[in-house]
């Protein structure tokens, strides 16, 4: 501001000098040539200084406008100042020692790449509760191994957790106390689902193959995709009630329905498959296959909990094609399936899981060729 005032004063002074000179020249005839030259010299000096002050004033104005513009756009200024810092940091991070590079390379070779959720979901985890049809044969020709095989044939990876126990049934005995040693004193289906929901200790299975299976399953039960419950032959052999409204665990159909309710609560995302008994032909009196508590009727009862609970169902007694005419071809002792029978059974299981309809017992159509 001082420079601007000085500029204004110099302009006023120059104007006054020139005006005075002109007026003096008009009033007098005296020769003021030298004096006028002196004033002209001063005027030229003031004009030069005035030009210099104008230049400085212009520079000062530009500086002020630039400062105001930068103040209005702080984000852009910050971004511009941060770029070199980021580049510097990147350059510094890329400067590693040979030893660090070697360690990084070794780590990338030894550390496995994490599986994606999609890869993990590709595995079908199947838990099986059942009797000797599943439990007595655990080799490559067992039902569990054949189920994994036929899933693979259709392009799926399946893992079967075989918690089946030979000699067990879906029902508890009529004289069993449901609250003594858990739900039933034996390893019935009631006890198995009790262990699954952890209301019964898994230690009650010590000494059985199912003990180790359930120890593995319990920590991952939320990941189980399918639960299979396959019973009926032993329920028939001990002539358990077909259904019981008073004590559901003592009736075959009502026990299956109770078990479905427990599994749906514990593993709500899991598919459930109920499987009835297979055909048997060792009875001296063939009528035992029929009658009020004939094996045929236990096979037929499975349809009721399948319909009521809206789950998958399989009736190997009627739909596997085994009957009195070819029983010896598929049964090793009149009741247990031989290797050929277990292979056929596994084909029906996989076909039902891949193509069955909830609430219906699957028919006799399967997705695989059968041996002639």
ZIDAWO-V73724 format. One record per backbone hydrogen bond with DSSP energy under -1.0 kcal/mol. CO is the residue of the C=O (numbers start at 1). NH is the residue of the N-H. If there is no record, write none. Layout:
co:nh
CO:NH
CO:NH
//
This chain:
co:nh
1:5
2:6
3:7
4:8
5:9
6:10
7:11
8:12
9:13
10:14
11:15
12:16
13:17
14:18
15:19
16:20
17:21
18:22
19:23
20:24
21:25
22:26
23:27
24:28
32:36
33:37
34:38
35:39
36:40
37:41
38:42
39:43
40:44
41:45
42:46
43:47
44:48
45:49
46:50
47:51
48:52
49:53
50:54
51:55
52:56
53:57
54:58
55:59
56:60
57:61
58:62
59:63
60:64
61:65
62:66
63:67
64:68
65:69
66:70
67:71
68:72
73:77
74:78
75:79
76:80
77:81
78:82
79:83
82:86
83:87
84:88
85:89
86:90
87:91
88:92
89:93
90:94
94:96
97:101
98:102
99:103
100:104
101:105
102:106
103:107
104:108
105:109
106:110
107:111
116:120
117:121
120:123
124:159
125:225
125:226
126:161
127:228
128:163
129:230
130:165
131:134
131:135
132:136
139:142
142:146
143:147
144:148
145:149
146:150
147:151
148:152
149:153
151:156
152:155
157:124
159:126
161:128
161:163
165:168
169:189
173:176
177:180
182:184
186:188
188:192
189:193
190:194
191:195
192:196
193:197
194:199
194:200
201:204
202:205
203:206
205:208
208:211
209:213
210:214
211:215
212:216
213:217
214:218
217:220
218:221
220:223
225:271
226:127
227:273
228:129
229:275
230:131
232:236
233:237
234:238
235:240
236:239
241:252
242:253
247:250
248:251
249:172
251:255
252:256
253:257
254:258
255:259
256:260
257:261
258:262
259:263
260:264
261:265
262:266
263:267
267:270
271:227
272:312
273:229
274:314
275:231
285:288
286:289
287:290
288:295
289:296
291:294
294:298
295:299
296:300
297:301
300:303
301:304
302:306
303:307
304:308
305:309
306:310
306:311
311:359
312:274
313:362
314:276
315:319
316:320
323:327
326:329
327:330
327:331
330:338
334:281
336:332
338:342
339:343
340:344
341:345
342:346
343:347
344:348
345:349
346:350
347:351
348:352
349:353
350:354
351:355
352:356
357:360
360:313
//
